[in-house]
Amino acid sequence: MKYGICNETFGDWDLNRALQFAAEAGYQGWEVAPFMLTDDIRSYGDAQRRAYRDAVHAAGMEVIGLHWLLAKTEGFHLTSTDPRIHLETVEYFRDLIRLCADIDGEVMVLGSPQQRNVPEGESMVDATAAATVVLQDISPTLEECGVKIALEPLGPQEGNFLNTAAEARELIELVGSDHVGLHLDVKAMSSEADPIPDIIHDNADVMLHFHANDPNLLGPGMGDVDFRPIFQALMDAKYDRYVSVEVFDYSPGVERIVRESMDNMRAAQN
């Protein structure tokens, strides 16, 4: 497996400085939150996309893809039954897919709980149907661009849609596209009844990406979660994609988070 880190970890650091620091710490992949690039991806031009991609490559890293797909946007919603919102959401996802391909990314992690929670007055059945159609509508663009989208289960403290890996898997099967798979996140899986290694084993066949973090919002090994059985489960599953560090509490400082997360992931495999 390979190690990645999310670009928002570095806040307002200069891009080249952040890439160099991540590469020196041992990370091979760079995961991109679109809001870190621009306030409007539709005005983020070809030259800017090439320059960003080239900067990542020059640091000896590769772009993993995108996450936080709908964060800090307005008017888009995965589970809305409103026809106008549906169309606008589909078009925005298509724009994100093209952006991902343009910067050489291969996977898009669909979390964004605020933009997928079941709207008030709408049933779970209708919300699931709406999400299914959105994902089916964007599947041709995913195929055209060589990009895959990974559905991210998030615990009930985050929202009310796709709270478990099993629920995400059901939606994947409804969509029926080889370009739609599963993303697993340690913080989120910590809220499930089943042990994390079991969730990994049960879903290895559809898993496209993996986030390493802790329920305390810090990096892997910076909380109470034991990562040794987690990495053992990933190795047992012959997982050879990215394990990407995603944190939400930056108070320890960028340098400590980046270095300690890497050290802890390596130690968990010894």
C-alpha positions as MATLAB code, in Angstrom:
seq = 'MKYGICNETFGDWDLNRALQFAAEAGYQGWEVAPFMLTDDIRSYGDAQRRAYRDAVHAAGMEVIGLHWLLAKTEGFHLTSTDPRIHLETVEYFRDLIRLCADIDGEVMVLGSPQQRNVPEGESMVDATAAATVVLQDISPTLEECGVKIALEPLGPQEGNFLNTAAEARELIELVGSDHVGLHLDVKAMSSEADPIPDIIHDNADVMLHFHANDPNLLGPGMGDVDFRPIFQALMDAKYDRYVSVEVFDYSPGVERIVRESMDNMRAAQN';
ca = [
       0.000    0.000    0.000;
       0.998    3.628   -0.450;
       0.777    6.644    1.862;
      -1.029    9.877    1.091;
      -1.968   13.061    2.875;
      -4.773   15.555    2.397;
      -3.774   19.010    1.214;
      -5.954   20.932    3.671;
      -3.657   19.642    6.425;
      -1.189   22.330    5.385;
      -3.595   25.261    5.593;
      -2.069   28.386    4.080;
       1.384   26.922    3.449;
       2.895   27.618    0.036;
       2.127   24.644   -2.231;
       5.733   23.802   -3.070;
       6.786   24.021    0.567;
       3.928   21.730    1.607;
       4.689   19.196   -1.122;
       8.374   19.121   -0.263;
       7.646   18.632    3.435;
       5.156   15.829    2.735;
       7.533   14.063    0.359;
      10.428   14.279    2.805;
       8.200   12.761    5.505;
       7.585    9.754    3.249;
       4.212   10.468    1.646;
       3.776    9.448   -1.967;
       0.295   10.781   -2.724;
      -1.427   14.161   -2.493;
      -5.191   14.235   -1.901;
      -6.946   17.439   -2.897;
      -9.877   19.284   -1.336;
     -11.180   21.473   -4.203;
     -11.798   24.432   -1.899;
      -8.044   24.570   -1.330;
      -7.565   25.304   -5.035;
     -10.210   27.911   -5.705;
     -13.593   29.243   -4.654;
     -14.983   28.315   -8.083;
     -13.611   25.246   -9.850;
     -15.366   26.264  -13.062;
     -13.062   29.278  -13.350;
      -9.959   27.254  -12.477;
      -8.431   27.167  -15.921;
      -6.378   24.680  -17.904;
      -3.080   26.429  -17.203;
      -3.753   26.444  -13.455;
      -4.620   22.759  -13.534;
      -1.451   21.879  -15.430;
       0.675   23.972  -13.069;
      -0.833   22.294  -10.007;
      -0.377   18.806  -11.440;
       3.197   19.579  -12.481;
       4.065   20.926   -9.010;
       2.913   17.668   -7.396;
       4.896   15.602   -9.897;
       7.982   17.772   -9.464;
       7.931   16.944   -5.742;
       8.070   13.248   -6.614;
       4.444   12.681   -5.614;
       1.256   11.850   -7.467;
      -2.243   13.247   -7.190;
      -4.523   10.669   -5.583;
      -7.696   12.550   -6.427;
     -10.304   14.719   -4.713;
     -12.257   14.657   -1.459;
     -14.578   17.098    0.360;
     -16.322   17.220   -3.014;
     -19.271   19.435   -2.082;
     -17.805   21.188    0.961;
     -18.091   24.991    0.934;
     -20.493   24.964   -2.011;
     -24.109   26.076   -2.259;
     -27.049   24.697   -4.185;
     -25.845   21.109   -4.575;
     -27.274   18.077   -2.790;
     -26.896   14.353   -3.410;
     -30.221   13.184   -1.988;
     -32.578   15.999   -2.970;
     -35.620   15.111   -5.061;
     -35.853   18.679   -6.408;
     -35.282   18.378  -10.202;
     -33.346   21.654  -10.414;
     -31.001   20.719   -7.571;
     -30.549   17.271   -9.116;
     -29.464   18.696  -12.475;
     -27.127   21.259  -10.944;
     -25.561   18.631   -8.681;
     -24.974   16.276  -11.602;
     -23.333   19.038  -13.641;
     -21.118   20.035  -10.725;
     -20.006   16.451  -10.199;
     -19.135   16.265  -13.903;
     -17.016   19.396  -13.502;
     -15.270   17.815  -10.496;
     -14.587   14.623  -12.446;
     -12.943   16.625  -15.239;
     -10.906   18.565  -12.694;
      -9.777   15.319  -11.077;
      -8.690   13.910  -14.442;
      -6.961   17.156  -15.454;
      -4.690   17.071  -12.401;
      -4.062   13.326  -12.893;
      -6.246   12.133  -10.032;
      -8.001    8.770  -10.174;
     -10.434    8.678   -7.247;
     -12.987   11.051   -5.728;
     -14.122   10.490   -2.133;
     -17.788   11.358   -1.632;
     -18.223   12.414    1.979;
     -19.665   15.945    2.343;
     -22.361   14.992    4.889;
     -24.120   18.360    4.870;
     -24.749   18.034    1.152;
     -26.098   14.494    1.332;
     -28.176   14.359    4.517;
     -31.789   13.382    3.899;
     -33.722   16.647    3.506;
     -36.459   17.387    5.995;
     -39.755   15.829    4.936;
     -38.094   13.394    2.534;
     -38.041    9.646    3.099;
     -34.906    7.505    3.163;
     -36.295    5.557    0.226;
     -36.662    8.700   -1.891;
     -33.265   10.003   -0.786;
     -31.593    6.723   -1.763;
     -33.332    6.762   -5.123;
     -32.206   10.347   -5.735;
     -28.591    9.526   -4.848;
     -28.698    6.459   -7.086;
     -29.811    8.498  -10.082;
     -27.147   11.174   -9.504;
     -24.433    8.529   -9.422;
     -25.839    6.744  -12.471;
     -26.036   10.038  -14.361;
     -22.357   10.828  -13.729;
     -21.095    7.306  -14.418;
     -20.510    7.928  -18.159;
     -18.298   10.916  -17.304;
     -16.404    8.840  -14.752;
     -15.779    6.200  -17.395;
     -14.814    8.767  -20.039;
     -12.282   10.418  -17.723;
     -10.920    7.261  -16.114;
     -11.969    8.395  -12.638;
     -13.750    6.439   -9.887;
     -15.926    7.767   -7.074;
     -15.720    6.211   -3.611;
     -18.731    6.479   -1.310;
     -17.693    7.337    2.242;
     -19.785    6.028    5.143;
     -19.858    8.543    7.998;
     -21.092    7.961   11.543;
     -24.440    9.212   12.860;
     -22.715   12.124   14.585;
     -21.941   13.446   11.089;
     -25.297   12.945    9.409;
     -28.159   10.604    8.579;
     -27.238    9.114    5.182;
     -24.769    6.261    4.587;
     -23.799    5.729    8.222;
     -22.280    2.279    7.693;
     -20.182    0.444    5.151;
     -23.094   -1.933    4.584;
     -25.394    0.962    3.656;
     -22.800    2.389    1.292;
     -22.365   -1.027   -0.286;
     -26.102   -1.287   -0.889;
     -26.006    2.027   -2.756;
     -23.000    0.880   -4.801;
     -24.968   -2.193   -5.871;
     -27.998   -0.068   -6.791;
     -25.862    2.190   -8.990;
     -24.308   -0.781  -10.740;
     -21.198    0.922  -12.133;
     -17.626   -0.355  -11.993;
     -16.602    3.262  -11.449;
     -18.459    3.567   -8.129;
     -16.897    1.911   -5.093;
     -16.265    2.296   -1.368;
     -14.090    4.500    0.796;
     -13.363    3.539    4.411;
     -12.357    5.951    7.165;
     -11.079    4.874   10.592;
     -12.807    7.672   12.515;
     -16.110    6.840   10.846;
     -15.757    3.071   11.246;
     -15.136    3.561   14.969;
     -18.859    4.319   15.314;
     -19.908    0.976   13.790;
     -20.834   -2.094   15.839;
     -18.471   -4.395   13.931;
     -14.699   -4.303   14.547;
     -12.780   -2.254   11.987;
     -10.724   -5.224   10.702;
     -13.963   -7.115   10.007;
     -15.369   -4.175    8.030;
     -12.186   -4.094    5.950;
     -12.304   -7.842    5.283;
     -16.003   -7.750    4.373;
     -15.607   -4.900    1.876;
     -12.129   -5.332    0.436;
     -13.531   -6.252   -2.971;
     -15.106   -2.808   -3.488;
     -12.688   -0.619   -1.501;
     -11.063    2.142   -3.559;
      -9.486    4.345   -0.895;
      -8.768    4.524    2.848;
      -8.402    7.346    5.377;
      -6.244    6.934    8.482;
      -7.283    9.074   11.453;
      -8.702    8.775   14.974;
     -12.075    9.623   16.563;
     -10.220   12.329   18.501;
      -9.836   14.095   15.099;
      -6.059   13.671   15.009;
      -3.855   11.449   12.878;
      -3.324    7.679   13.058;
      -1.734    6.592   16.321;
      -2.412    9.964   17.953;
      -5.414    8.617   19.857;
      -6.739    5.398   21.375;
      -7.287    3.380   18.175;
      -4.812    0.520   17.752;
      -3.701    0.595   14.114;
      -1.833   -2.709   14.178;
      -4.901   -4.903   13.478;
      -6.132   -2.331   10.961;
      -2.949   -2.467    8.889;
      -2.883   -6.235    9.262;
      -6.398   -6.390    7.829;
      -5.368   -4.166    4.917;
      -2.375   -6.400    4.226;
      -4.506   -9.539    4.512;
      -6.863   -8.002    1.959;
      -3.890   -7.283   -0.328;
      -4.897   -3.640   -0.382;
      -2.393   -1.839   -2.630;
      -3.964    1.599   -2.965;
      -3.496    4.683   -0.804;
      -3.845    5.018    2.947;
      -4.293    8.754    3.249;
      -3.979   10.796    6.450;
      -6.991   13.048    7.060;
      -7.179   15.031   10.294;
      -9.651   17.604   11.597;
      -7.811   18.970   14.634;
      -4.739   20.919   13.575;
      -3.832   22.171   17.055;
      -0.653   20.025   17.411;
       0.790   21.846   14.405;
       1.327   20.748   10.820;
       4.852   19.425   11.276;
       3.951   17.149   14.189;
       0.782   15.832   12.543;
       2.560   15.026    9.284;
       5.619   13.367   10.794;
       3.949   11.580   13.701;
       1.173   10.164   11.524;
       3.730    8.656    9.165;
       5.865    7.304   12.001;
       2.836    5.719   13.633;
       1.616    4.077   10.416;
       5.030    2.542    9.817;
       5.298    1.385   13.439;
       1.870   -0.273   13.203;
       3.229   -2.610   10.540;
       6.270   -3.799   12.541;
];
